[in-house]
Amino acid sequence: MNNFIKSLMEEKNIKQKELAEILGISSSMISQWNDEATNIGIDSLYSISKLFHVTVDELLDGKRSGESLEDKWYREYCINETAAKRALIDGDRVMVIEYLNALQRADSRFFKLFEKKICGTITDVEIREWEYLRQFFNIKSHGYKLQDGRWLSEKDDMFDKTIFNTLISKYGKSNLPLIIWELSNIYLITRYDIIVSENFELELADEYYSDIDPLEDFKGDREIFYAIYKILSPIEKNNIVTKAYHEHASIGFLYELIKCGGNILYTREDFNMLNYDSEDLANMEGAEPALELDDIHTLLWEVYGMDVELSYEQYQILINRSRMEQIDMEVRHKEKSPVKYWEFIRDNSTILL
């Protein structure tokens, strides 16, 4: 929802449901209000201005008159490394979740602004906002390899501009999803030194905490786990959900990982499942899916036989969409519509890998 209005509600200790009742609208409508306030009705804006003693202009600007942009962004994103780590040590769950949610907002906004930069629609103020958020992002590696083979250091003043221009030149502005995918694997927002372990638990990667393990208070806390998972890079998410799938994690857990942006990928373990000739595949799924699985079979041998990083296109081919659709169907329809679920399983049991 609109972060400025949310902060006003917190100041007055007014819940979303209460605000909806005051305004005579649904709570879900409030959830859909964006930060630009472009989808808030005039009547609601006027009522909110009276309720919280702010002007309509302040609501449209997303900040109080006299508040600097930096103060506004600090309030909206609330990223504070020291305070967040202190909240962990103190076992303050509410504050920990608030800081992690702030990271999600900043991460989402950062790449939205990146999209505007690519499309050439970003304003001067938004450029300043992007630069403000940039300070909370780290680079995946110590350098970035350019097309001519040179390595560019993150400390270089031209680092961001060079990466941006290189990707635009390489892929063209029309390939926006591909460029954002590349960028989201290069720019990683701070995570307060919390990592996801191989056992799908949260662990600390910093000596800051000394002998204290503040995460001990949050073992099994799925809300905190998913908050961290959501700000991982696409590649990290895919690796986690694929590993969880092959280790027979629960359907509910897999469903949440997928819903938060992860994809189950075909791996070398799927080789035997893909050993069909073209005629068998055509009989099972029709010509087009057969060709797709042939591509996957070839790609698996090419990619997993070498120590290389996958490209965006390779990741798209390797997504095990049929299995993800089955998981989605099982979670969403098994209890609500057992007959529909059974028909889905019966009709697709021979092709779902």
Phi, psi and chi 1 to 4 in degrees:
 res  aa     phi    psi   chi1   chi2   chi3   chi4
   1 MET       -  177.7   66.9  172.9  -67.0      -
   2 ASN   -62.9  119.3 -176.6  -69.7      -      -
   3 ASN   -69.0  -33.4  -77.6  -53.5      -      -
   4 PHE   -66.8  -45.4 -178.3   49.5      -      -
   5 ILE   -64.1  -37.4  -65.7  176.7      -      -
   6 LYS   -60.8  -41.7 -177.6  179.5  178.4 -178.7
   7 SER   -67.0  -35.1   68.0      -      -      -
   8 LEU   -65.2  -40.1  -64.7  173.6      -      -
   9 MET   -63.6  -40.2  -69.7  164.6   57.5      -
  10 GLU   -66.3  -37.2  -69.6  172.9  -10.5      -
  11 GLU   -61.3  -39.1  -72.0  176.8   11.7      -
  12 LYS   -93.5   -1.4  -63.9  -73.5 -172.1  178.7
  13 ASN    57.3   43.5 -164.1   26.0      -      -
  14 ILE  -105.4  126.2  -66.2  178.5      -      -
  15 LYS   -80.1  161.4  -55.1  -61.6 -178.0 -175.2
  16 GLN   -61.0  -41.0 -175.2  168.1  -43.9      -
  17 LYS   -63.4  -39.2 -175.6  177.6  179.2 -179.3
  18 GLU   -66.6  -42.2  -65.0  171.2  -26.5      -
  19 LEU   -62.6  -39.2 -179.2   60.7      -      -
  20 ALA   -61.7  -40.9      -      -      -      -
  21 GLU   -66.1  -40.0  -68.9  175.3   -6.4      -
  22 ILE   -63.5  -41.8  -67.1  170.9      -      -
  23 LEU   -84.2  -13.1  -59.8  177.7      -      -
  24 GLY    72.1   33.7      -      -      -      -
  25 ILE  -128.9  175.1   60.0  176.6      -      -
  26 SER   -81.4  152.5   66.8      -      -      -
  27 SER   -64.2  -34.0 -177.7      -      -      -
  28 SER   -65.4  -31.3   60.6      -      -      -
  29 MET   -65.6  -38.2 -174.9  175.4  -68.5      -
  30 ILE   -64.1  -38.5  -66.0  177.0      -      -
  31 SER   -61.2  -26.7  -60.7      -      -      -
  32 GLN   -89.1   -4.9  -64.5  170.0   12.8      -
  33 TRP   -66.5  128.7  -72.1  -14.0      -      -
  34 ASN   -92.7  170.0   57.2   38.5      -      -
  35 ASP   -68.7  -21.6  -77.9  -21.6      -      -
  36 GLU   -80.8   -6.8  -73.7   75.2   25.1      -
  37 ALA    60.0   21.9      -      -      -      -
  38 THR   -78.3  -14.3   54.4      -      -      -
  39 ASN  -113.7   22.8   59.5  -15.4      -      -
  40 ILE  -102.5  128.2  -55.7  177.4      -      -
  41 GLY   -63.9  153.3      -      -      -      -
  42 ILE   -58.3  -44.1  -64.3  -63.4      -      -
  43 ASP   -60.5  -41.5  -69.2  -18.3      -      -
  44 SER   -67.4  -41.7  -67.8      -      -      -
  45 LEU   -59.3  -44.2  -77.0  172.3      -      -
  46 TYR   -64.4  -43.9 -179.3   75.7      -      -
  47 SER   -65.5  -40.4  -61.9      -      -      -
  48 ILE   -65.3  -40.1  -66.1  168.6      -      -
  49 SER   -61.4  -39.5   71.0      -      -      -
  50 LYS   -70.9  -40.0  -65.8  -61.4 -177.9 -176.9
  51 LEU   -65.0  -41.9  178.5   63.6      -      -
  52 PHE  -105.6    6.8  -65.1  113.1      -      -
  53 HIS    57.4   48.0  -55.7  -69.1      -      -
  54 VAL  -128.1  163.5  -65.7      -      -      -
  55 THR   -88.3  161.5   67.1      -      -      -
  56 VAL   -62.3  -37.1  171.3      -      -      -
  57 ASP   -60.7  -39.5  -75.6  -20.3      -      -
  58 GLU   -65.6  -38.0  -72.9  175.2  -36.8      -
  59 LEU   -64.1  -41.0  -69.7  172.5      -      -
  60 LEU   -70.0  -33.9  -66.3  174.2      -      -
  61 ASP   -78.7  -19.3  -70.6  -20.1      -      -
  62 GLY    76.1   20.5      -      -      -      -
  63 LYS  -160.9  158.6   65.1 -176.3 -175.9   72.4
  64 ARG   -72.6  151.3  -67.9 -175.8 -175.8  -83.6
  65 SER   -60.2  129.9  178.0      -      -      -
  66 GLY    94.1  -14.4      -      -      -      -
  67 GLU   -78.3  129.2 -178.0 -177.4   38.9      -
  68 SER   -71.5  159.0   69.8      -      -      -
  69 LEU   -61.6  -38.9  -73.9  170.7      -      -
  70 GLU   -62.8  -40.4  -73.2   72.6   16.8      -
  71 ASP   -65.8  -38.7  -72.7  -18.5      -      -
  72 LYS   -62.2  -47.5  172.3 -167.0  171.4 -176.8
  73 TRP   -66.4  -36.0  -64.1  -32.0      -      -
  74 TYR   -63.0  -40.7 -179.6   81.7      -      -
  75 ARG   -67.4  -40.5  169.5  173.8   51.0   75.9
  76 GLU   -70.9  -41.8  -73.1 -179.2  -12.0      -
  77 TYR   -99.8  -30.7  -57.2  117.8      -      -
  78 CYS    48.5   50.3 -170.9      -      -      -
  79 ILE   -97.0  113.2  -61.3  174.6      -      -
  80 ASN  -140.7  102.5 -172.9  -44.5      -      -
  81 GLU   -56.4  -49.9 -167.0   86.8   21.5      -
  82 THR   -65.5  -47.0  -58.0      -      -      -
  83 ALA   -64.6  -37.9      -      -      -      -
  84 ALA   -66.1  -41.9      -      -      -      -
  85 LYS   -67.5  -35.2  -71.0 -178.9  176.0 -179.2
  86 ARG   -65.2  -38.9  173.7   52.2   55.8 -173.5
  87 ALA   -63.3  -36.9      -      -      -      -
  88 LEU   -64.5  -48.0  -81.4  167.2      -      -
  89 ILE   -61.7  -38.0  -68.4  173.6      -      -
  90 ASP   -78.3   -8.1  -66.8  -17.6      -      -
  91 GLY    69.1   27.4      -      -      -      -
  92 ASP   -83.9   89.7 -170.7  -21.6      -      -
  93 ARG   -61.0  -41.8 -177.5  177.7 -176.3  -84.6
  94 VAL   -60.1  -44.9  173.0      -      -      -
  95 MET   -70.2  -38.3  -71.6  -57.2  -60.0      -
  96 VAL   -59.6  -46.6  168.8      -      -      -
  97 ILE   -64.7  -38.3  -69.2  175.2      -      -
  98 GLU   -62.8  -43.2 -177.7  175.3  -34.6      -
  99 TYR   -66.3  -39.9  -76.7  121.6      -      -
 100 LEU   -68.2  -37.6  -65.7 -179.7      -      -
 101 ASN   -65.3  -34.8  -73.9  -20.1      -      -
 102 ALA   -63.7  -37.3      -      -      -      -
 103 LEU   -63.0  -40.6  -69.1 -175.4      -      -
 104 GLN   -62.5  -43.2  -68.1  176.6   43.1      -
 105 ARG   -62.7  -44.2  -69.2 -164.6  -61.5  -87.0
 106 ALA   -65.8  -41.8      -      -      -      -
 107 ASP   -62.3  -46.6 -168.9   61.8      -      -
 108 SER   -63.4  -44.7  174.5      -      -      -
 109 ARG   -66.5  -39.3 -179.6   61.8  174.8  166.9
 110 PHE   -57.5  -46.2 -177.7   75.7      -      -
 111 PHE   -79.6  -24.1  -69.9  106.1      -      -
 112 LYS   -65.0  -41.2  -82.6 -169.1 -173.9  -49.2
 113 LEU   -68.4  -34.5  -66.8  174.4      -      -
 114 PHE   -60.8  -42.1 -117.6  139.1      -      -
 115 GLU   -60.4  -42.2  -71.2 -176.6   14.3      -
 116 LYS   -64.8  -36.3  -72.4 -166.0  167.1 -169.9
 117 LYS   -62.8  -41.8  -71.6 -177.0   72.7  174.1
 118 ILE   -65.1  -42.1  -66.1  168.2      -      -
 119 CYS   -79.9   -9.5  -62.5      -      -      -
 120 GLY    75.6   23.8      -      -      -      -
 121 THR  -110.6    7.2   58.4      -      -      -
 122 ILE   -77.5  140.1 -167.9  167.3      -      -
 123 THR   -90.7  169.6   65.5      -      -      -
 124 ASP   -62.1  -40.5  -69.5  -18.2      -      -
 125 VAL   -64.6  -40.0  170.9      -      -      -
 126 GLU   -68.0  -31.9  -72.0  172.5  -27.0      -
 127 ILE   -64.0  -42.0  -71.0  174.8      -      -
 128 ARG   -63.3  -38.6  -72.2  175.4   57.7 -170.0
 129 GLU   -64.9  -42.7 -176.1  179.4    1.0      -
 130 TRP   -59.6  -43.4 -176.7   89.9      -      -
 131 GLU   -65.1  -35.4  -68.5  171.1  -14.6      -
 132 TYR   -63.7  -45.7  175.0   85.4      -      -
 133 LEU   -69.1  -29.8  -67.8  172.1      -      -
 134 ARG   -56.0  -31.6  173.7   63.4  177.1   86.6
 135 GLN   -64.1  -18.9   65.0 -178.5  -53.7      -
 136 PHE   -95.8    5.4  -55.6  115.1      -      -
 137 PHE  -109.2  140.4  -77.9   78.7      -      -
 138 ASN  -108.3  164.6  -58.8  -48.4      -      -
 139 ILE   -99.7  141.1  -60.8  -58.2      -      -
 140 LYS   -56.5  -42.4  178.7 -178.8  178.6 -178.4
 141 SER  -125.4  178.9   61.3      -      -      -
 142 HIS   -76.0  -12.7  -65.5  -61.8      -      -
 143 GLY  -159.9  171.7      -      -      -      -
 144 TYR  -127.2  126.6 -173.5   72.8      -      -
 145 LYS   -83.6  125.2 -166.3  172.1 -175.4  179.5
 146 LEU   -88.4  170.6  -55.8  177.7      -      -
 147 GLN   -61.6  -30.6  -75.6 -179.1  -64.6      -
 148 ASP   -85.5    7.2   60.8    5.6      -      -
 149 GLY    92.8   -9.9      -      -      -      -
 150 ARG   -74.1  152.0  -68.5 -175.7  -62.1  109.5
 151 TRP  -105.8  133.5  -74.1   88.4      -      -
 152 LEU  -108.0  126.9 -175.3   68.7      -      -
 153 SER   -80.3  145.2  168.9      -      -      -
 154 GLU   -61.2  -25.4 -178.0 -174.9   -3.7      -
 155 LYS   -75.7  -12.7  -64.3  179.6 -179.4  178.8
 156 ASP   -66.4  133.9 -166.6  -51.5      -      -
 157 ASP   -60.8  -25.6  -68.0  -22.0      -      -
 158 MET   -94.9    9.5  -63.2  -65.4  -69.7      -
 159 PHE   -55.9  -56.7 -177.9   84.9      -      -
 160 ASP   -62.0  -45.3  -63.9  -41.0      -      -
 161 LYS   -64.1  -39.3 -173.5  174.6 -178.9  179.0
 162 THR   -67.6  -43.3  -57.4      -      -      -
 163 ILE   -61.1  -46.4  -73.8 -177.1      -      -
 164 PHE   -59.0  -51.9  179.6   79.6      -      -
 165 ASN   -66.9  -34.4  -70.0  -24.5      -      -
 166 THR   -64.6  -44.7  -61.1      -      -      -
 167 LEU   -67.9  -39.4  -67.9  176.9      -      -
 168 ILE   -62.1  -44.7  -66.1  -66.2      -      -
 169 SER   -66.0  -37.1  174.7      -      -      -
 170 LYS   -73.4  -42.8 -176.4  176.9 -179.1 -179.9
 171 TYR  -110.0  -21.4  -59.9  119.4      -      -
 172 GLY    84.5  149.0      -      -      -      -
 173 LYS   -63.9  -22.4  -68.1 -176.0  178.0 -178.9
 174 SER   -71.2  -20.2   60.5      -      -      -
 175 ASN   -92.2   55.5  -72.1  -45.8      -      -
 176 LEU   -59.8  -47.8 -172.9   58.7      -      -
 177 PRO   -58.3  -39.4  -23.6   34.5      -      -
 178 LEU   -65.8  -43.9 -170.8  158.0      -      -
 179 ILE   -65.5  -43.8  -64.6  172.5      -      -
 180 ILE   -64.1  -37.4  -67.0  -60.9      -      -
 181 TRP   -61.0  -45.3 -176.1   85.0      -      -
 182 GLU   -60.8  -47.0  -70.6  -89.8   14.3      -
 183 LEU   -63.8  -39.3  -69.4  169.8      -      -
 184 SER   -71.4  -14.0   60.3      -      -      -
 185 ASN   -94.5   -8.9  -74.4  -54.3      -      -
 186 ILE   -98.8  -46.2  -64.4  171.4      -      -
 187 TYR   -95.7  114.7  -68.9   86.3      -      -
 188 LEU  -117.6  123.2  -53.7  177.8      -      -
 189 ILE   -71.6  149.7 -163.5  165.3      -      -
 190 THR   -55.0  146.5  179.1      -      -      -
 191 ARG  -125.8   21.3  -59.0  166.0 -166.6  168.5
 192 TYR    55.9   31.8  -56.6  134.4      -      -
 193 ASP    62.8   28.6  -62.8  -54.6      -      -
 194 ILE  -101.5  130.3  -56.7  174.8      -      -
 195 ILE  -123.1  163.0   61.5  173.9      -      -
 196 VAL   -99.1  123.4  179.2      -      -      -
 197 SER   -79.0  173.5   73.5      -      -      -
 198 GLU   -66.1  -19.1  -67.5 -175.4   -5.0      -
 199 ASN   -95.9   15.4  -62.0  -39.9      -      -
 200 PHE    61.7   37.5  -44.1  115.0      -      -
 201 GLU  -119.6  159.0  -67.0  -70.9  -14.6      -
 202 LEU   -85.9  135.3  -62.6  180.0      -      -
 203 GLU  -133.7  164.9  -66.9 -177.7   -7.7      -
 204 LEU  -102.1  143.5  -59.7  170.9      -      -
 205 ALA  -124.0   37.1      -      -      -      -
 206 ASP  -147.5  139.0 -171.7   -3.3      -      -
 207 GLU   -76.2   -3.8  -64.2  179.9   -3.8      -
 208 TYR   -52.4  -34.9  173.4   92.7      -      -
 209 TYR   -84.7   -4.8  -61.1   97.9      -      -
 210 SER    54.4 -128.8 -174.4      -      -      -
 211 ASP   -87.9    0.0  -63.4  -31.1      -      -
 212 ILE   -85.6  136.0  -58.9  171.7      -      -
 213 ASP  -117.1   85.7 -177.7    7.1      -      -
 214 PRO   -62.2  -24.0   22.9  -33.5      -      -
 215 LEU   -70.6  -11.1  -71.2  175.4      -      -
 216 GLU   -58.4  -32.6 -170.1   65.4   36.0      -
 217 ASP   -73.6  -15.1  -66.0  -28.2      -      -
 218 PHE  -117.1   17.7  -54.0  122.3      -      -
 219 LYS   -60.0  130.1  -66.4  -66.0 -176.2 -176.3
 220 GLY    79.7    2.1      -      -      -      -
 221 ASP   -79.9   98.5 -168.2  -42.7      -      -
 222 ARG   -68.0  -30.8  -76.9  -54.4 -177.1 -164.5
 223 GLU   -62.9  -42.2 -174.5  175.8   -0.3      -
 224 ILE   -70.2  -39.1  -68.9  179.7      -      -
 225 PHE   -59.5  -49.1  174.6   88.2      -      -
 226 TYR   -67.5  -30.8  -67.7  130.1      -      -
 227 ALA   -63.6  -38.9      -      -      -      -
 228 ILE   -72.1  -44.0  -73.0  -68.8      -      -
 229 TYR   -57.9  -38.5  175.4   80.4      -      -
 230 LYS   -63.5  -25.4  -73.3  176.4 -177.8  177.1
 231 ILE  -100.1   10.5   57.0  176.8      -      -
 232 LEU   -74.5  162.0  -61.6  179.1      -      -
 233 SER   -70.9  159.3   70.7      -      -      -
 234 PRO   -55.0  -41.1  -27.4   35.6      -      -
 235 ILE   -64.1  -43.2  -70.3  177.5      -      -
 236 GLU   -62.1  -43.0  -70.0  172.6  -53.0      -
 237 LYS   -60.9  -46.4  -71.5  179.7 -177.0  175.5
 238 ASN   -60.9  -41.7  -70.2  -15.2      -      -
 239 ASN   -63.1  -40.9  -69.8  -18.7      -      -
 240 ILE   -67.4  -49.0  -71.0  173.3      -      -
 241 VAL   -69.3  -33.1   69.4      -      -      -
 242 THR   -66.9  -43.2  -60.7      -      -      -
 243 LYS   -64.2  -42.8 -175.1  174.3 -173.2  -66.4
 244 ALA   -61.3  -39.3      -      -      -      -
 245 TYR   -64.3  -45.3  165.9   64.3      -      -
 246 HIS   -74.2  -16.1  -78.2  -78.4      -      -
 247 GLU   -98.9   15.9  -66.8 -169.4    0.2      -
 248 HIS    58.7   45.0  -52.0  -68.4      -      -
 249 ALA   -65.0  162.1      -      -      -      -
 250 SER   -63.8  151.8   70.5      -      -      -
 251 ILE   -59.0  -40.7  -67.4  -66.4      -      -
 252 GLY   -61.4  -41.9      -      -      -      -
 253 PHE   -65.9  -45.1 -177.2   51.9      -      -
 254 LEU   -61.3  -41.3  -69.6  172.3      -      -
 255 TYR   -60.6  -43.5  176.5   75.1      -      -
 256 GLU   -66.8  -39.8  -69.9  -62.0  -31.9      -
 257 LEU   -63.1  -41.3  -66.5  179.1      -      -
 258 ILE   -67.4  -42.9  -66.9  169.6      -      -
 259 LYS   -61.8  -28.7 -167.3  169.4   69.2  171.5
 260 CYS   -88.7    9.4  -67.2      -      -      -
 261 GLY   112.9    0.6      -      -      -      -
 262 GLY   -88.2  156.0      -      -      -      -
 263 ASN  -126.3  136.9  -66.5  -58.6      -      -
 264 ILE   -77.0  127.6  -62.5  175.0      -      -
 265 LEU  -107.8  150.8  -55.9  178.4      -      -
 266 TYR   -67.2  140.6  -71.0  105.2      -      -
 267 THR  -128.5 -178.8   67.2      -      -      -
 268 ARG   -62.8  -25.7  -62.5 -174.0   69.9  170.6
 269 GLU   -64.8  -17.8  -62.9  174.8   35.5      -
 270 ASP   -89.7    0.8  -61.4  -48.4      -      -
 271 PHE   -52.9  -51.7  -85.2  175.4      -      -
 272 ASN   -61.4  -29.7  -67.0  -25.9      -      -
 273 MET   -73.1  -18.2  -54.9  -65.2  -70.6      -
 274 LEU  -106.7    9.2  -63.3  172.3      -      -
 275 ASN   -83.6   65.7  -93.6  -26.7      -      -
 276 TYR  -119.1  149.5  -54.4  108.0      -      -
 277 ASP   -83.9  171.1   58.9   35.1      -      -
 278 SER   -60.2  -36.8  -63.1      -      -      -
 279 GLU   -66.3  -43.3 -176.1  177.4   -8.9      -
 280 ASP   -60.7  -43.9  -71.0  -24.5      -      -
 281 LEU   -64.3  -40.2  -72.3  168.7      -      -
 282 ALA   -63.2  -38.4      -      -      -      -
 283 ASN   -68.2  -33.2  -69.1  -25.3      -      -
 284 MET   -79.6  -43.0  -72.1  170.6   58.7      -
 285 GLU  -128.6   -6.6  -61.2 -166.4   30.0      -
 286 GLY    95.1  165.5      -      -      -      -
 287 ALA   -61.5  -46.8      -      -      -      -
 288 GLU   -66.6  -49.7  -69.9 -175.0    7.5      -
 289 PRO   -60.2  -33.4  -25.3   36.4      -      -
 290 ALA   -61.4  -44.6      -      -      -      -
 291 LEU   -64.1  -37.0  -68.2  174.6      -      -
 292 GLU   -64.1  -43.6 -178.1 -177.4  -16.0      -
 293 LEU   -68.9  -31.9  -74.2 -179.3      -      -
 294 ASP   -62.2  -41.3  -85.5  -12.4      -      -
 295 ASP   -62.1  -41.5  -71.1  -20.3      -      -
 296 ILE   -63.3  -44.1  -67.8  171.2      -      -
 297 HIS   -58.8  -45.3 -167.9  -81.5      -      -
 298 THR   -65.3  -43.6  -59.0      -      -      -
 299 LEU   -64.1  -38.6 -174.7   60.2      -      -
 300 LEU   -58.7  -45.2  -78.1  165.4      -      -
 301 TRP   -66.0  -38.9  -77.1  108.5      -      -
 302 GLU   -70.9  -44.5  -69.9  178.4   -8.9      -
 303 VAL   -80.9  -52.2  172.1      -      -      -
 304 TYR   -78.9   -4.3  -70.5  114.8      -      -
 305 GLY   -88.3   -4.7      -      -      -      -
 306 MET  -133.8  157.5  -60.3  178.9  -72.5      -
 307 ASP   -89.5   77.2 -175.9   21.4      -      -
 308 VAL  -131.6  158.3  -64.0      -      -      -
 309 GLU   -88.3  141.0  -70.4 -170.8    2.2      -
 310 LEU   -75.1  147.6  -82.9   66.1      -      -
 311 SER   -86.1  170.6   68.8      -      -      -
 312 TYR   -58.0  -45.4  176.0   77.8      -      -
 313 GLU   -62.7  -39.7  -67.9   83.3   -1.6      -
 314 GLN   -64.6  -41.0  -70.9  171.8  -31.2      -
 315 TYR   -61.4  -39.1  -94.9  101.7      -      -
 316 GLN   -64.5  -39.7  -61.5  -50.2  -60.2      -
 317 ILE   -69.6  -35.0  -65.2  174.8      -      -
 318 LEU   -82.0   -3.7  -74.1  177.6      -      -
 319 ILE   -68.4  124.9  -65.2  174.5      -      -
 320 ASN   -84.5   75.7 -168.1  -22.0      -      -
 321 ARG   -65.6  -35.2  -69.6 -177.9  172.9   83.4
 322 SER   -63.7  -40.3   58.1      -      -      -
 323 ARG   -69.4  -39.1  176.7   58.2   74.6 -168.4
 324 MET   -65.5  -37.4  -69.3  167.0   61.9      -
 325 GLU   -65.4  -37.5  -72.2  172.3    3.9      -
 326 GLN   -65.4  -41.9 -174.8 -170.5   26.5      -
 327 ILE   -62.7  -44.1  -69.5  171.1      -      -
 328 ASP   -59.9  -45.0  179.5   74.2      -      -
 329 MET   -62.8  -43.4  176.7   65.1   79.9      -
 330 GLU   -63.8  -45.1 -178.6  165.9  -15.9      -
 331 VAL   -69.9  -43.8  171.6      -      -      -
 332 ARG   -84.1  -25.2  -66.1 -163.9  -61.5  112.3
 333 HIS  -120.5  -12.1  -61.3  -62.1      -      -
 334 LYS   -59.7  -47.3 -172.4  173.2 -177.0  179.6
 335 GLU   -81.3  -36.8  -66.6 -176.9    0.7      -
 336 LYS   -74.3  -37.1  -65.7 -178.6  179.7  178.3
 337 SER  -143.1   77.7 -179.4      -      -      -
 338 PRO   -56.7  -37.5  -23.4   33.8      -      -
 339 VAL   -66.2  -46.0  173.4      -      -      -
 340 LYS   -62.5  -40.0 -175.5  176.3 -179.3 -178.9
 341 TYR   -64.2  -44.9  170.8   72.1      -      -
 342 TRP   -64.0  -39.5  166.0 -116.6      -      -
 343 GLU   -63.0  -38.1  -70.6  174.4  -11.1      -
 344 PHE   -64.4  -47.4  176.1   83.9      -      -
 345 ILE   -63.7  -44.1  -63.9  -61.1      -      -
 346 ARG   -61.4  -42.5 -179.4 -165.4   61.9 -163.2
 347 ASP   -78.6  -19.1  -63.9  -20.0      -      -
 348 ASN  -118.7    2.0  -66.5  -82.5      -      -
 349 SER   -61.0  -26.4   60.0      -      -      -
 350 THR   -83.8  -15.6   58.3      -      -      -
 351 ILE  -113.5  -13.5   66.4  170.3      -      -
 352 LEU   -78.0  120.5  -69.4  174.1      -      -
 353 LEU   -84.4      -  -58.0  179.0      -      -
